[in-house]
Amino acid sequence: MLEFWFDFASTYSYVAAMRVERECARAGVELTYKPFLLGPIFTELLGIKDSPFNVQPVRGRYMWRDLERLCEKHGLPWRRPSVFPRNSLLAARVAGRSGAAIGPLTRAIFHANFAEDRDIADPGVLQGLIDAAGADGAELLKDAHSPEAKAQLRAATAEAQRIGIFVSLPLDKLSTLSLQKELDAIGRSRAREAASQHPA
């Protein structure tokens, strides 16, 4: 199984999110979506309340150029958001409670942010995306404000920090730069297991 940890405000997560389900299906790997929030981790570990790409303009300029190249390479639509990073709290809560719709909904939210420059913190925007993904937008938005949804996202963010996602990769455990390597490694492991069970 491959766990895809992501924040809807993360640029590199956008590229990975638009590819991960297709690549996992191709490799025969089960996929689990793991929305969490980078903001609290940045604040605790770096002492900042902004994206490191804004705090360090040189890194930021490189990141934007890199994203353009990656989107062109993978044939993904791209429009630099007029607000960065966008507040992803509500979107993350919604995604975490969306059940079977989490795959198409995750892609839709990322597309809205990074291809259409829409405000993914706007409940009206999210409701339309949720409905289009096949879930009940009004119900999910209501549930996103429940104590259970809040606790779920806090726990996911704490777990992300505990297992070192922020430390091991600067944006998410499965960044677009490591996606194929992760899948290749899983594929090799599965091949070795199959070979050991059926020796020649």
N, C-alpha and C positions, 0 to 999 in steps of 0.2 A: 504493500500500500504506500502511496505517496501523499504526504500532507502538504497542501499548498497554503502557506501562511501569507496573508496580504493585508494591506491597508489601502482603502479606496483612494487615498490622497497620494499614494506612491506612484511615481512615474514609471519606474521599471516594473512594478507589479502590473501595470496596464499591459505591457507587452507580454509578460508571462501569462496573465489571465486570459488573454485572447487566444493563446496557443495551447495551454496546458491540457485541456480536456481532450482535444484532438490528438495530441502527442501521446497521452496516456492510453487512449483507446488503440492507437496504432501499435503501442508496445505491449498491450495487454496488461496494463497496470491499473489497479484500482486507485481512484482519486478521492481524497477528502478535502473539502474547502474549509479553511480556518481563518475567518476574518478576525482581526484584532486592531489595536490602535498603537501607532508608533509614537504619537505625541507624548503620552505619559512616560514612555521609556526614554525619549529624548530628554525630557525634563529631568528625570531622575539620574540618568547616566551622564548627560552632557551639560545639564544646567541651562538648557535653552527651551524656549517656548515657540519655536519656529522650525522650519526645515533647515537642516545643515546646509542645504544648497542655497538658501537665502542668507544664512549667516556667513557663509564662505563663498563670495561671488565668483571666484575663479572656478571652484568646483561646480557651481551652478551653471556657468556658461558652458563648461564642457558637457555637463549632463544634458542640457537642452539640445546641443548639437548631436550628442550621442543618441538621444531619443529619436531625433529626426532620421538618423541613419538606420537605426533598428527598425523603425516603422516602415521605412522604405524597403529594407531588406525583406521583411516578412509580409509586405503588402497590407499593412494596417493603416486605416485612416488616422490622421493626426492633426490636431489643432491645439496649439499651446493655450492652456487655460488662462483666462484673464485674471483669475485669482488663484494663487498657489502658496501653500497647500490649501485646498478646500476642507471645510469641516466635514469629517467623514463619520462622526459619531452615530448619527441616526441611520445612515446607510449600513454601517457595520452591525448595528443592532438588528436591523431588518433582515440583512442577509443571514445572520446567525440563527434566525427564527423561521427561515423560509422553507425548510425541509427540502423536498425533491426539486423545488424551483431554484435552488441556490446556484446551479451552474449557469443557466440562461440569465438569471437575474444579476449575477456577478458581472457577466460580460456586458449586460445592458447598462449597468451603473458606471462601469469603467468607460464604456463607449460614450456615455453622456458627458462625462467629465473631460475626457482627453480627445474626443473626436468632434464633439458638438459644443463644448464650452458651456455646459449647463450646470446649474447650481444643484449639486447632489445633496445639499443640506435642506433643500426646499421640499417639504412634505408633498406638495402638489406634483413636483417632478418625480419624486420617488413613487407616488401612488400610480402614476401612469406607467412607469417602468415595471412595477410589480404586477399590475394587471396584464400588461403585454407579455410578461413571462409566465402567465398562467396561474398566478396566485391571487388572493384577495387583498388588494392594496389597502383598503380601508381597515380591514381586520388586522393585517400585519402592522400597519402604522400604530394602531391602537395598542397592540401587543408589545411593540417596541418601547413603549413607555412604562411597561410593567416592571415591578421589582425583579421578576425572574429574568427578563431580557437584560436589564442593567447588570445584574449579578453575573449572567453568562458572559457578557463582554468583558467585564472586569476580570473574571477568572481566565478567560482566553488570553488577555493581555498579560496577566501575571505569569501564565504558563509559557507564553512566548519569551518573556524575559528570563524565566527560570531555566529554560532549556537552551538559552543562548542564541536565539534567532538573531537578535540585533547584533550580538557580538560576532557570530560566524559570518553573517552577510549584512551589509549595511542597510538593506532595505527590507528584505524578506528572505525566508529560508530558501525559497525556490525562485530566485531572480531569473530573469530571462537569460542571463549569462550562464547560469548553471543548469538550466532546464534540461537540455539534451544530455549533459554529462550525468545528471541524476537518473534519467531514464535509461541511458546506456548501461549504467552500473547495475540498475535493477534487472535489466534484461540479461546481463552476463550472469548475475547471481541466479536467476531463474533457470538459465541454461545449465549452469553447473549442478543445480539441484535435480533437474530432469535427467542429466547424464548419470548422476550418482544413483538414481533410482532405477535406471535402465542401462546398466553397463553393457558395453559391446561384447 
